[in-house]
Amino acid sequence: MLTIDPSSTRSGGSILGDKTRMAQLASHERAFVRPSPTAGTLGGVARRTRESIRLCEAAGYDTVFVETVGVGQAEVEAHALTDAFVLLALPGAGDHLQAVKRGVGERADLVAVNKADGERADAADTARAEYERALSLFPLPETGERPRVLTCSARTGDGVPEVWQAVQDFLDKSRARGLFEEKRRRQTRRWLRRAAEERLRDAFFGDEHVQHALSELEEEVERGSVSIPAAAEQLLEAWRSVKKP
C-alpha cells in the first residue's frame, strides 16, 4: 500500500499518518504500507511513486494499492501509474455536478461510492445513479464498455468484495484484449518523458548562469521593465549560451 500525503505549502512537511489509520494492515506480515509526501508534485501522487510501485513488484508483492491525496479533478497522474484506476466517491457531495466533471471522472475504470450504510445508504444509491448517468455522456473508453459504478461501505464491509471482484474482472478483460500490455507500454513512454523533463528542469535551475540571470530578471519583472515571457526567453538564452559547443 503506497499512500500519498499532501505537503504543506508553508512548512513543506506532511503528517504521513496513514500507518496509524491502518494499524491492522500495517502490522500484517504480508503487507507493506509506505506513506510518501507530495513535496510539490501535482497530480495526486509523489515524485517517486512509479519507482516505488516497481520496487514493490520486484519484492514479490502481486497487488499494489496507490492511495492518492484526493485532489479531485487533477488526480489524472495516478491513471498513468496504475493498471486499474478506481474513483472512490462519497454520497451527498454534489454528486450531479461532481460526476459530470471532466478529468478524473472520465479516466476512471471503476467508480465505488463509499459510506453506503445507515442513513446514507439511500444517498449512496442516488450518487451511484448520478455517476452512471454522467459516465454515459463520456466517450467510450478503449475497452468499449462503460465503467461500472458500485456502492460499498468500508465501515461494515458490505459491497467491498463486489468492488474487488469488479477490479479483477476489469483486469482480466484488459489482458484478454491485449489492452493491459499496451497500457503499460504507453505508461513507460510517458514516464520516460516525465523523467527527462524532471532532470532537465533540475539541470536548468541548478545552472549557476541561469541562477544569476534569474536573480536579476526577477527584479526587472517586479519593476515591470521586462515582461514575464521576455524574461523567460532570456533565461533560455542564458542556458543555451552555456550549452553551445
C-alpha positions in Angstrom: 0.0 0.0 0.0 1.6 3.2 -1.2 -0.2 6.2 0.4 0.4 9.8 -0.6 0.0 12.7 1.8 -0.1 16.4 0.7 2.8 18.5 1.8 2.3 21.9 3.4 2.9 24.8 1.1 4.2 26.7 4.1 6.4 24.3 6.1 6.9 21.7 3.4 6.0 19.0 5.9 3.5 16.1 5.8 1.6 14.3 8.5 2.3 10.8 7.0 -0.2 9.3 9.4 -1.6 6.5 7.2 0.1 3.8 9.1 -1.8 5.0 12.2 -5.1 4.8 10.4 -4.2 1.4 9.0 -2.9 -0.2 12.2 -4.0 -3.8 11.4 -2.8 -3.7 7.8 0.5 -2.0 8.7 1.3 -4.8 11.2 0.3 -7.7 8.9 3.4 -9.8 8.0 2.3 -10.0 4.3 1.6 -6.3 3.9 3.8 -3.2 3.4 2.5 0.3 3.9 4.6 3.2 2.8 3.4 6.8 3.1 5.1 9.5 1.0 4.8 13.3 0.8 3.8 15.0 -2.5 6.6 17.5 -1.9 5.2 19.9 -4.5 4.4 17.2 -7.1 1.0 17.7 -8.7 -1.5 15.0 -9.9 -2.2 13.3 -6.6 1.0 11.2 -6.4 4.6 11.6 -5.3 7.6 12.2 -7.5 8.9 8.6 -7.0 5.6 6.7 -6.8 6.2 4.9 -10.1 9.6 3.7 -8.9 8.1 2.7 -5.6 5.5 0.6 -7.4 8.2 -1.2 -9.4 10.2 -1.8 -6.2 7.2 -3.4 -4.5 6.7 -5.6 -7.6 10.3 -6.7 -7.6 10.0 -7.5 -3.8 7.2 -10.0 -4.7 4.1 -8.0 -3.9 1.5 -9.0 -6.6 -1.0 -6.3 -5.6 0.0 -2.7 -5.0 -2.6 -0.1 -4.0 -1.8 3.6 -4.6 -3.9 5.9 -2.4 -3.7 9.4 -3.8 -4.1 12.7 -1.9 -7.7 13.0 -3.1 -7.2 16.2 -5.1 -10.2 15.6 -7.3 -10.0 16.5 -11.0 -6.2 16.9 -11.0 -5.7 13.3 -10.0 -5.2 12.1 -13.5 -1.5 11.3 -13.0 -2.5 8.3 -10.9 -4.1 6.9 -14.0 -0.8 6.9 -15.8 0.7 4.7 -13.0 -1.9 2.1 -12.4 -3.4 -0.9 -14.2 -6.9 -0.2 -12.8 -7.9 3.3 -11.7 -10.7 3.3 -9.1 -12.5 6.5 -8.3 -13.8 6.5 -4.7 -16.8 8.8 -4.4 -18.9 9.9 -1.5 -22.7 10.3 -1.3 -24.2 13.8 -0.9 -21.1 15.6 -2.2 -22.8 17.5 -5.0 -22.9 14.2 -7.0 -24.8 15.5 -10.0 -22.0 18.2 -10.5 -19.0 16.1 -9.5 -20.0 13.2 -11.7 -20.0 15.2 -14.9 -16.7 17.0 -14.4 -14.0 16.1 -17.0 -10.7 14.8 -15.8 -10.6 12.2 -13.2 -14.2 11.1 -13.9 -13.6 10.2 -17.5 -10.4 8.4 -16.6 -12.0 6.1 -14.0 -12.0 2.3 -14.8 -14.4 1.8 -11.9 -16.4 4.0 -9.6 -17.1 2.9 -6.0 -19.4 5.0 -3.9 -18.4 4.6 -0.2 -20.4 5.1 3.0 -23.4 3.1 1.7 -24.6 2.3 5.2 -27.1 3.5 7.7 -28.8 6.8 6.9 -26.6 7.4 3.9 -27.5 4.2 2.1 -30.2 5.9 0.0 -27.9 8.8 -0.7 -25.2 6.4 -1.9 -27.6 4.7 -4.2 -28.6 8.1 -5.6 -25.0 9.0 -6.1 -24.4 5.7 -8.0 -27.3 6.6 -10.4 -25.9 10.1 -10.9 -22.4 8.7 -11.8 -23.9 6.1 -14.1 -25.8 8.8 -16.0 -22.7 11.1 -16.1 -20.5 8.3 -17.4 -22.9 7.7 -20.3 -22.1 11.2 -21.5 -18.4 10.5 -21.8 -16.9 8.8 -24.9 -16.5 5.1 -24.6 -13.1 4.0 -23.2 -10.8 1.8 -25.2 -12.3 -1.3 -23.5 -15.6 -0.5 -25.3 -17.6 -0.7 -22.1 -18.8 1.9 -19.6 -17.1 1.7 -16.2 -19.1 0.0 -13.6 -20.5 2.0 -10.6 -20.9 0.2 -7.3 -21.7 1.1 -3.8 -19.9 -0.1 -0.7 -19.2 0.5 3.0 -15.7 0.5 4.4 -17.3 0.5 7.9 -19.5 -2.6 7.5 -17.6 -4.3 4.6 -20.8 -4.5 2.6 -20.1 -4.3 -1.2 -16.3 -4.4 -0.7 -15.9 -7.9 -2.1 -18.0 -6.9 -5.1 -15.8 -3.9 -5.8 -12.7 -6.0 -5.6 -14.2 -8.6 -8.0 -15.1 -5.8 -10.4 -11.4 -4.7 -10.4 -10.4 -8.3 -11.1 -12.9 -8.6 -13.9 -11.7 -5.4 -15.5 -8.0 -6.6 -15.4 -9.0 -10.0 -16.8 -10.8 -8.3 -19.7 -7.9 -5.9 -20.3 -5.4 -8.8 -20.5 -7.7 -10.8 -22.8 -8.0 -7.9 -25.3 -4.3 -7.0 -25.2 -5.1 -3.7 -23.6 -3.2 -4.4 -20.4 0.2 -4.7 -22.1 -0.5 -1.7 -24.4 -1.4 0.5 -21.5 1.8 -0.4 -19.7 3.8 0.4 -22.8 2.2 3.8 -23.0 2.9 4.4 -19.4 6.5 3.5 -19.8 6.9 6.0 -22.7 5.1 8.7 -20.7 7.3 8.3 -17.7 10.4 8.3 -19.8 9.4 11.8 -20.9 8.5 12.8 -17.4 11.8 11.6 -16.0 13.7 13.6 -18.8 11.6 16.7 -18.0 12.4 16.5 -14.3 16.1 16.1 -15.0 16.1 19.0 -17.5 14.3 21.2 -15.0 16.7 20.4 -12.2 19.7 21.0 -14.5 18.2 24.2 -15.8 17.5 25.8 -12.5 20.7 24.3 -11.0 22.9 26.0 -13.5 24.8 29.0 -12.0 24.4 31.1 -15.1 20.6 30.6 -15.1 20.5 31.3 -11.3 22.5 34.6 -11.8 20.2 35.7 -14.7 17.1 34.7 -12.8 18.0 36.8 -9.8 18.4 39.9 -12.0 15.3 39.2 -14.1 13.1 38.7 -11.1 13.8 42.3 -10.0 13.2 43.6 -13.5 9.9 41.7 -13.7 8.8 43.1 -10.3 9.6 46.6 -11.6 7.6 46.0 -14.8 10.6 46.8 -17.0 10.6 43.3 -18.6 7.5 41.1 -19.3 7.4 37.6 -18.0 7.5 35.9 -21.4 10.5 38.0 -22.4 12.3 37.2 -19.1 11.7 33.5 -19.6 13.2 33.8 -23.1 16.3 35.5 -21.7 16.7 32.6 -19.2 16.6 30.2 -22.1 19.2 32.2 -23.9 21.4 32.1 -20.9 21.0 28.3 -20.8 21.6 27.9 -24.5 24.8 30.1 -24.4 26.3 27.9 -21.8 25.4 24.6 -23.6 26.5 25.6 -27.0 29.6 23.6 -28.1 
